[in-house]
Protein backbone atom coordinates (compact mmCIF):
# COMPACT_ATOMS: atom_id res chain seq x y z
CA UNK A 1 0.00 0.00 0.00
CA UNK A 2 2.79 2.40 0.89
CA UNK A 3 4.62 1.38 -2.28
CA UNK A 4 1.56 2.24 -4.42
CA UNK A 5 1.23 5.62 -2.72
CA UNK A 6 4.91 6.30 -3.29
CA UNK A 7 4.61 5.33 -6.97
CA UNK A 8 1.57 7.61 -7.41
CA UNK A 9 3.42 10.41 -5.65
CA UNK A 10 6.46 9.93 -7.90
CA UNK A 11 4.25 9.86 -11.02
CA UNK A 12 2.59 13.12 -9.95
CA UNK A 13 5.99 14.63 -9.31
CA UNK A 14 7.17 13.47 -12.76
CA UNK A 15 4.08 15.02 -14.34
CA UNK A 16 4.80 18.28 -12.50
CA UNK A 17 8.41 18.27 -13.69
CA UNK A 18 7.33 17.54 -17.28
CA UNK A 19 4.88 20.44 -17.12
CA UNK A 20 7.60 22.76 -15.79
CA UNK A 21 10.06 21.55 -18.42
CA UNK A 22 7.72 22.21 -21.33
CA UNK A 23 5.31 25.02 -20.45
CA UNK A 24 6.94 27.11 -17.74
CA UNK A 25 8.18 30.62 -18.44
CA UNK A 26 11.71 29.22 -18.89
CA UNK A 27 10.74 25.87 -20.42
CA UNK A 28 11.23 24.23 -23.78
CA UNK A 29 8.63 26.31 -25.62
CA UNK A 30 10.26 29.51 -24.34
CA UNK A 31 13.63 28.15 -25.45
CA UNK A 32 12.33 27.47 -28.97
CA UNK A 33 10.88 30.98 -29.21
CA UNK A 34 14.19 32.46 -28.12
CA UNK A 35 16.07 30.38 -30.71
CA UNK A 36 13.77 31.68 -33.46
CA UNK A 37 14.20 35.25 -32.21
CA UNK A 38 17.98 34.83 -32.15
CA UNK A 39 17.94 33.50 -35.72
CA UNK A 40 15.87 36.46 -36.90
CA UNK A 41 18.37 38.83 -35.27
CA UNK A 42 21.29 37.01 -36.89
CA UNK A 43 19.59 37.29 -40.30
CA UNK A 44 18.92 40.98 -39.73
CA UNK A 45 22.53 41.55 -38.69
CA UNK A 46 23.78 39.81 -41.84
CA UNK A 47 21.61 42.06 -44.00
CA UNK A 48 22.84 45.17 -42.19
CA UNK A 49 26.49 44.10 -42.49
CA UNK A 50 26.05 43.47 -46.21
CA UNK A 51 24.46 46.87 -46.69
CA UNK A 52 27.21 48.48 -44.63
CA UNK A 53 29.90 46.92 -46.83
CA UNK A 54 28.15 48.14 -49.97
CA UNK A 55 27.86 51.65 -48.58
CA UNK A 56 31.51 51.64 -47.49
CA UNK A 57 32.59 50.64 -50.99
CA UNK A 58 30.43 53.35 -52.47
CA UNK A 59 31.91 55.95 -50.12
CA UNK A 60 35.45 54.88 -51.04
CA UNK A 61 34.61 55.10 -54.74
CA UNK A 62 33.05 58.55 -54.33
CA UNK A 63 36.16 59.77 -52.51
CA UNK A 64 38.42 58.49 -55.31
CA UNK A 65 36.44 59.49 -58.38
CA UNK A 66 35.33 63.11 -58.61
CA UNK A 67 33.35 62.38 -61.80
CA UNK A 68 31.38 59.70 -60.01
CA UNK A 69 30.67 62.12 -57.17
CA UNK A 70 29.48 64.74 -59.63
CA UNK A 71 27.22 62.19 -61.32
CA UNK A 72 25.65 61.20 -57.99
CA UNK A 73 25.08 64.85 -57.03
CA UNK A 74 23.51 65.63 -60.37
CA UNK A 75 21.24 62.58 -60.33
CA UNK A 76 20.05 62.69 -56.76
CA UNK A 77 19.95 66.43 -56.10
CA UNK A 78 18.97 67.45 -59.65
CA UNK A 79 21.86 69.88 -60.06
CA UNK A 80 22.80 71.29 -63.45
CA UNK A 81 25.84 73.11 -64.70
CA UNK A 82 25.63 76.79 -65.59
CA UNK A 83 25.33 76.12 -69.32
CA UNK A 84 22.81 73.26 -69.02
CA UNK A 85 19.03 73.12 -69.03
CA UNK A 86 17.42 70.35 -67.03
CA UNK A 87 14.10 68.83 -68.02
CA UNK A 88 12.27 66.88 -65.36
CA UNK A 89 9.27 64.64 -65.77
CA UNK A 90 6.77 64.55 -62.92
CA UNK A 91 4.37 61.64 -62.77
CA UNK A 92 1.11 61.65 -60.91
KEKE-3310 file (N, C-alpha, C; in steps of 0.2 Angstrom, whole numbers, plus 5000, padded with zeros to 4 digits):
npx = (5004:5009:5019:5012:5007:5018:5023:5012:5014:5027:5024:5015:5024:5033:5025:5023:5036:5038:5028:5033:5045:5041:5031:5033:5038:5052:5054:5054:5047:5048:5062:5063:5056:5065:5076:5072:5070:5083:5088:5082:5087:5100:5100:5095:5106:5116:5110:5111:5125:5130:5124:5131:5144:5142:5139:5150:5160:5155:5156:5170:5173:5167:5175:5187:5184:5181:5172:5162:5157:5151:5142:5133:5128:5122:5112:5104:5102:5097:5105:5112:5124:5131:5129:5119:5102:5089:5078:5063:5053:5037:5027:5011)
npy = (4994:5006:5007:5008:5021:5029:5027:5033:5046:5049:5048:5059:5069:5068:5071:5084:5090:5087:5096:5108:5108:5109:5119:5130:5147:5147:5136:5123:5127:5141:5142:5137:5148:5158:5154:5155:5169:5173:5169:5176:5189:5187:5185:5198:5205:5201:5205:5219:5221:5217:5227:5238:5236:5237:5251:5256:5253:5261:5274:5274:5274:5286:5295:5293:5295:5309:5312:5303:5306:5319:5315:5307:5318:5326:5317:5313:5325:5334:5344:5356:5361:5377:5380:5372:5365:5358:5346:5339:5326:5324:5313:5308)
npz = (5000:5004:4995:4983:4985:4986:4972:4965:4970:4965:4951:4950:4954:4943:4932:4936:4935:4921:4916:4920:4913:4900:4898:4907:4911:4908:4900:4888:4877:4878:4876:4862:4856:4859:4852:4839:4838:4840:4829:4819:4822:4819:4805:4802:4806:4797:4785:4787:4789:4776:4769:4775:4770:4757:4756:4762:4752:4741:4747:4747:4733:4729:4735:4729:4715:4707:4696:4697:4709:4705:4696:4705:4713:4703:4699:4710:4717:4708:4701:4690:4677:4674:4660:4656:4653:4662:4661:4668:4672:4679:4687:4690)
capx = (5000:5014:5023:5008:5006:5025:5023:5008:5017:5032:5021:5013:5030:5036:5020:5024:5042:5037:5024:5038:5050:5039:5027:5035:5041:5059:5054:5056:5043:5051:5068:5062:5054:5071:5080:5069:5071:5090:5090:5079:5092:5106:5098:5095:5113:5119:5108:5114:5132:5130:5122:5136:5150:5141:5139:5158:5163:5152:5160:5177:5173:5165:5181:5192:5182:5177:5167:5157:5153:5147:5136:5128:5125:5118:5106:5100:5100:5095:5109:5114:5129:5128:5127:5114:5095:5087:5070:5061:5046:5034:5022:5006)
capy = (5000:5012:5007:5011:5028:5032:5027:5038:5052:5050:5049:5066:5073:5067:5075:5091:5091:5088:5102:5114:5108:5111:5125:5136:5153:5146:5129:5121:5132:5148:5141:5137:5155:5162:5152:5158:5176:5174:5168:5182:5194:5185:5186:5205:5208:5199:5210:5226:5220:5217:5234:5242:5235:5241:5258:5258:5253:5267:5280:5274:5276:5293:5299:5292:5297:5316:5312:5299:5311:5324:5311:5306:5324:5328:5313:5313:5332:5337:5349:5356:5366:5384:5381:5366:5366:5352:5344:5334:5323:5323:5308:5308)
capz = (5000:5004:4989:4978:4986:4984:4965:4963:4972:4960:4945:4950:4953:4936:4928:4937:4932:4914:4914:4921:4908:4893:4898:4911:4908:4906:4898:4881:4872:4878:4873:4855:4854:4859:4846:4833:4839:4839:4821:4815:4824:4816:4798:4801:4807:4791:4780:4789:4788:4769:4767:4777:4766:4750:4757:4763:4745:4738:4749:4745:4726:4728:4737:4723:4708:4707:4691:4700:4714:4702:4693:4710:4715:4698:4698:4716:4719:4702:4700:4683:4677:4672:4653:4655:4655:4665:4660:4673:4671:4685:4686:4695)
cpx = (5004:5018:5019:5007:5012:5025:5018:5011:5023:5030:5019:5019:5033:5031:5022:5030:5042:5033:5029:5043:5048:5035:5028:5038:5048:5059:5056:5053:5046:5058:5068:5060:5061:5076:5078:5070:5078:5092:5087:5084:5098:5105:5098:5102:5117:5117:5111:5122:5134:5129:5128:5142:5148:5141:5147:5161:5161:5155:5167:5178:5172:5171:5186:5190:5178:5171:5161:5153:5149:5141:5131:5125:5120:5111:5102:5098:5097:5099:5111:5120:5126:5126:5122:5107:5093:5080:5069:5054:5043:5028:5017:5003)
cpy = (5006:5013:5010:5019:5032:5032:5032:5045:5054:5051:5056:5071:5073:5072:5083:5094:5092:5094:5108:5114:5110:5118:5131:5142:5153:5139:5129:5126:5139:5147:5141:5144:5159:5160:5155:5166:5178:5173:5173:5188:5193:5187:5194:5208:5206:5204:5217:5226:5221:5224:5239:5242:5238:5248:5260:5258:5259:5273:5280:5276:5283:5297:5299:5296:5304:5316:5308:5303:5316:5320:5310:5312:5327:5324:5314:5320:5337:5344:5350:5361:5372:5384:5375:5368:5359:5351:5339:5332:5321:5318:5309:5301)
cpz = (5000:4998:4983:4979:4984:4976:4962:4964:4967:4953:4945:4950:4946:4932:4930:4934:4924:4912:4915:4915:4901:4893:4903:4908:4906:4903:4891:4876:4872:4875:4865:4852:4854:4854:4840:4833:4838:4832:4817:4816:4820:4808:4797:4802:4800:4785:4781:4788:4780:4766:4769:4772:4759:4751:4758:4756:4741:4740:4747:4737:4725:4730:4732:4717:4709:4702:4694:4705:4711:4699:4699:4712:4710:4698:4704:4718:4714:4701:4692:4683:4674:4665:4651:4657:4657:4664:4665:4672:4678:4684:4692:4697)
residu = (UNK:UNK:UNK:UNK:UNK:UNK:UNK:UNK:UNK:UNK:UNK:UNK:UNK:UNK:UNK:UNK:UNK:UNK:UNK:UNK:UNK:UNK:UNK:UNK:UNK:UNK:UNK:UNK:UNK:UNK:UNK:UNK:UNK:UNK:UNK:UNK:UNK:UNK:UNK:UNK:UNK:UNK:UNK:UNK:UNK:UNK:UNK:UNK:UNK:UNK:UNK:UNK:UNK:UNK:UNK:UNK:UNK:UNK:UNK:UNK:UNK:UNK:UNK:UNK:UNK:UNK:UNK:UNK:UNK:UNK:UNK:UNK:UNK:UNK:UNK:UNK:UNK:UNK:UNK:UNK:UNK:UNK:UNK:UNK:UNK:UNK:UNK:UNK:UNK:UNK:UNK:UNK)
# end
